[in-house]
């Protein structure tokens, strides 16, 4: 937990409970106030939340496709991010350098509207939708549409890298149900890299290939390592490579940490 940052709990009712923590005594331990602040804008179960402390905002998403931006400091409603056709949302995240909001949508549970549209980006999303399982959309924090990209595999999790802008090319990393990772440019959503799934037999015993899909994904603070937590209990770390030396892969059973 970030020092001074409240803790957010998303409920099946769509309610978001916020509990503030404050330092207690000389030890610096945190004490939680028993009374929680409630944020109400959703009417369906909360499926994903992201706290972007760098810009003082919180992004929440509910199962019905509603994506809401909250003010982290005042704990108040800011705006709702547009969601054409109200596609179901599975994950949301935000960039700590651009404050753009990336949302992952499920194509498999929705029948796209066949009505014609003059919006080229919407036409792109409709074209050949049944070949794809997920859609990634990016909006600015003000709700302006940046772009979208369709993904053949089901996307289970998403995160941004947060290297300094101007000297680095930041990526949107997504974890797939195949165990692979795809990287897209945070600027124009062009494909950057495909990281094949790591053989679950490396460093692990009697693991099934059916359990290697990624459940969670995140970058290190300096964006030099990418971590993925898999359904088989393994945490995998990829290190940034160079032009002469490819990045290495480390794999560790999550159960060994405890």
C-alpha positions as CSV (number, residue, x, y, z in Angstrom):
1,X,0.0,0.0,0.0
2,X,1.3,3.5,-0.9
3,X,1.8,5.6,2.3
4,X,-1.2,7.8,2.9
5,X,-3.2,6.1,0.1
6,X,-6.6,4.7,1.0
7,X,-7.5,1.1,0.4
8,X,-10.3,0.4,-2.1
9,X,-12.7,-2.6,-2.0
10,X,-15.0,-3.4,-4.9
11,X,-18.2,-5.2,-4.1
12,X,-20.6,-7.4,-6.1
13,X,-23.3,-4.7,-5.6
14,X,-21.2,-2.2,-7.5
15,X,-20.4,-0.3,-4.3
16,X,-16.8,0.8,-3.7
17,X,-15.7,1.0,0.0
18,X,-12.7,3.2,0.8
19,X,-10.8,2.9,4.1
20,X,-8.2,5.4,5.0
21,X,-5.0,4.4,6.9
22,X,-3.0,6.6,9.2
23,X,0.4,6.1,10.9
24,X,0.1,5.1,14.6
25,X,2.8,5.6,17.1
26,X,6.6,5.8,16.6
27,X,6.7,2.4,14.8
28,X,4.9,3.8,11.8
29,X,2.4,1.0,11.7
30,X,-0.9,1.8,10.0
31,X,-4.2,1.9,11.8
32,X,-7.5,1.8,9.8
33,X,-10.4,3.9,10.6
34,X,-13.5,1.7,11.2
35,X,-15.8,3.9,9.1
36,X,-15.5,3.6,5.3
37,X,-16.3,6.1,2.6
38,X,-18.6,4.7,-0.1
39,X,-18.3,5.6,-3.8
40,X,-21.4,5.0,-5.8
41,X,-21.6,5.1,-9.6
42,X,-21.8,1.4,-10.5
43,X,-24.8,-0.9,-10.4
44,X,-23.1,-4.1,-11.4
45,X,-20.3,-6.1,-9.8
46,X,-16.9,-4.4,-9.7
47,X,-14.4,-6.5,-11.8
48,X,-11.3,-4.3,-11.8
49,X,-9.8,-1.2,-10.2
50,X,-6.5,0.7,-10.6
51,X,-5.0,3.4,-8.4
52,X,-2.9,5.9,-10.3
53,X,-1.2,7.8,-7.5
54,X,1.0,9.8,-9.8
55,X,-2.0,11.7,-11.2
56,X,-4.3,11.3,-8.2
57,X,-7.0,9.3,-9.8
58,X,-8.6,5.9,-9.4
59,X,-10.2,3.9,-12.3
60,X,-12.9,1.4,-11.6
61,X,-14.8,-0.9,-14.0
62,X,-18.0,-3.0,-13.5
63,X,-19.2,-6.1,-15.3
64,X,-21.8,-4.2,-17.3
65,X,-19.1,-2.1,-19.1
66,X,-19.1,1.1,-17.0
67,X,-15.7,2.6,-16.5
68,X,-15.5,5.4,-13.9
69,X,-12.7,7.8,-12.9
70,X,-12.5,9.0,-9.3
71,X,-10.5,11.7,-7.6
72,X,-8.0,10.0,-5.3
73,X,-7.7,13.0,-3.0
74,X,-11.3,14.1,-2.6
75,X,-12.8,10.6,-3.2
76,X,-15.3,12.1,-5.6
77,X,-16.7,11.2,-9.0
78,X,-14.8,12.7,-12.0
79,X,-16.2,11.2,-15.2
80,X,-17.3,8.1,-17.0
81,X,-15.0,6.8,-19.8
82,X,-16.9,6.2,-23.0
83,X,-17.6,2.5,-23.9
84,X,-19.2,2.2,-27.3
85,X,-21.7,-0.7,-27.4
86,X,-21.1,-1.1,-23.6
87,X,-18.8,-4.1,-24.2
88,X,-18.1,-6.2,-21.1
89,X,-15.0,-5.1,-19.3
90,X,-12.6,-7.6,-17.7
91,X,-9.6,-5.4,-16.7
92,X,-8.6,-1.8,-16.5
93,X,-5.3,0.0,-15.8
94,X,-3.8,3.5,-16.2
95,X,-0.4,4.8,-17.3
96,X,1.7,6.4,-14.5
97,X,3.4,8.6,-17.2
98,X,0.6,9.6,-19.6
99,X,-2.5,9.0,-17.4
100,X,-4.2,7.2,-20.3
101,X,-6.7,4.5,-19.3
102,X,-6.5,1.1,-21.0
103,X,-9.5,-1.2,-20.8
104,X,-9.8,-4.9,-21.8
105,X,-13.1,-6.0,-23.3
106,X,-14.6,-9.5,-23.9
107,X,-15.6,-10.2,-27.5
108,X,-16.8,-13.7,-26.9
109,X,-19.9,-12.8,-24.8
110,X,-21.2,-10.0,-27.0
111,X,-22.9,-9.9,-30.4
112,X,-21.7,-6.8,-32.2
113,X,-24.4,-4.4,-33.5
114,X,-24.7,-4.7,-37.3
115,X,-25.8,-1.1,-37.8
116,X,-23.6,0.9,-40.1
117,X,-21.4,3.6,-38.6
118,X,-19.4,6.5,-39.9
119,X,-16.8,6.1,-37.2
120,X,-13.7,4.4,-38.8
121,X,-12.4,3.2,-35.5
122,X,-15.7,1.6,-34.7
123,X,-15.8,-0.1,-38.1
124,X,-12.3,-1.4,-37.5
125,X,-13.5,-3.0,-34.2
126,X,-16.5,-4.5,-35.9
127,X,-14.6,-6.0,-38.9
128,X,-13.9,-9.7,-38.3
129,X,-14.8,-9.5,-34.6
130,X,-15.4,-13.3,-34.4
131,X,-11.8,-14.0,-35.1
132,X,-10.8,-12.3,-31.9
133,X,-11.5,-12.9,-28.2
134,X,-10.5,-9.6,-26.7
135,X,-10.4,-5.9,-27.5
136,X,-8.0,-3.4,-25.9
137,X,-9.2,0.3,-25.9
138,X,-7.2,3.3,-24.7
139,X,-8.7,6.7,-23.7
140,X,-7.1,9.8,-22.3
141,X,-8.1,10.6,-18.7
142,X,-10.4,13.2,-20.2
143,X,-12.3,10.5,-22.1
144,X,-10.9,11.1,-25.6
145,X,-10.5,7.9,-27.6
146,X,-6.8,7.2,-28.5
147,X,-7.1,3.8,-30.2
148,X,-7.9,0.1,-30.0
149,X,-6.4,-3.2,-30.9
150,X,-8.0,-6.6,-31.3
151,X,-6.3,-9.7,-29.8
152,X,-6.9,-13.3,-31.0
153,X,-6.3,-14.8,-27.5
154,X,-8.3,-14.1,-24.4
155,X,-6.6,-11.3,-22.4
156,X,-6.6,-12.1,-18.6
157,X,-4.6,-9.1,-17.3
158,X,-3.0,-5.8,-18.4
159,X,-0.5,-3.3,-17.2
160,X,1.6,-0.3,-18.4
161,X,5.4,0.1,-18.2
162,X,6.3,3.4,-16.6
163,X,9.8,4.3,-17.9
164,X,10.5,8.1,-18.4
165,X,8.7,9.4,-21.5
166,X,10.9,10.9,-24.3
167,X,13.8,8.5,-23.8
168,X,11.8,5.3,-23.6
169,X,9.0,3.6,-25.5
170,X,6.5,2.4,-22.9
171,X,4.3,-0.6,-23.5
172,X,1.0,-2.0,-22.6
173,X,1.6,-5.6,-21.5
174,X,-1.2,-8.2,-21.6
175,X,-1.2,-11.7,-20.2
176,X,-3.0,-14.3,-22.3
177,X,-4.9,-17.5,-21.6
178,X,-2.2,-19.4,-23.5
179,X,0.4,-18.3,-21.0
180,X,2.0,-15.9,-23.5
181,X,2.6,-12.2,-23.2
182,X,1.9,-9.5,-25.8
183,X,3.4,-6.0,-25.8
184,X,1.9,-3.1,-27.5
185,X,3.1,0.5,-27.9
186,X,1.4,2.8,-25.5
187,X,1.4,5.6,-28.1
188,X,-0.3,3.9,-31.1
189,X,-1.0,0.3,-29.9
190,X,1.3,-1.2,-32.6
191,X,2.6,-4.7,-31.7
192,X,6.0,-4.5,-30.0
193,X,6.8,-8.1,-29.0
194,X,5.3,-11.5,-28.4
195,X,6.7,-13.5,-25.5
196,X,6.0,-17.2,-25.8
197,X,4.8,-19.1,-22.8
198,X,7.5,-20.6,-20.6
199,X,7.5,-24.4,-20.4
200,X,5.9,-25.2,-17.0
201,X,8.3,-28.1,-16.5
202,X,11.2,-25.7,-16.0
203,X,11.9,-25.5,-12.3
204,X,8.5,-27.0,-11.4
205,X,7.3,-30.5,-10.9
206,X,4.2,-32.2,-12.4
207,X,2.6,-29.1,-13.7
208,X,-0.1,-29.1,-16.3
209,X,0.0,-27.1,-19.5
210,X,-3.7,-26.3,-18.9
211,X,-2.8,-24.2,-15.9
212,X,-0.2,-21.8,-17.4
213,X,-2.4,-18.9,-18.3
214,X,-1.4,-15.6,-16.7
215,X,-3.6,-14.3,-13.9
216,X,-1.7,-11.1,-13.1
217,X,1.1,-9.0,-14.7
218,X,3.1,-6.0,-13.6
219,X,6.4,-4.2,-14.3
220,X,9.1,-3.4,-11.7
221,X,9.4,0.3,-10.6
222,X,12.2,0.9,-13.2
223,X,10.3,-1.1,-15.9
224,X,13.4,-3.3,-16.4
225,X,11.6,-6.5,-15.3
226,X,8.2,-7.8,-16.2
227,X,6.5,-10.2,-13.7
228,X,3.6,-12.5,-14.4
229,X,1.7,-14.7,-11.9
230,X,0.3,-17.9,-13.5
231,X,-2.6,-20.2,-12.5
232,X,-0.1,-23.0,-11.7
233,X,1.3,-21.0,-8.8
234,X,4.5,-19.9,-10.7
235,X,5.8,-16.3,-10.9
236,X,7.9,-15.6,-13.9
237,X,10.3,-12.6,-14.4
238,X,11.6,-11.4,-17.7
239,X,14.6,-9.1,-17.6
240,X,15.2,-6.4,-20.2
241,X,17.8,-7.3,-22.8
242,X,20.1,-5.4,-25.0
243,X,21.0,-5.4,-28.7
244,X,23.7,-8.0,-28.1
245,X,22.2,-10.0,-25.2
246,X,18.6,-11.1,-25.0
247,X,16.7,-10.8,-21.8
248,X,16.8,-13.7,-19.4
249,X,13.9,-15.6,-17.9
250,X,13.5,-16.7,-14.3
251,X,10.8,-18.9,-12.9
252,X,9.9,-19.6,-9.3
253,X,7.1,-21.4,-7.6
254,X,5.0,-18.9,-5.8
255,X,4.4,-21.4,-3.0
256,X,8.2,-21.3,-2.2
257,X,7.9,-17.7,-1.2
258,X,5.7,-18.5,1.9
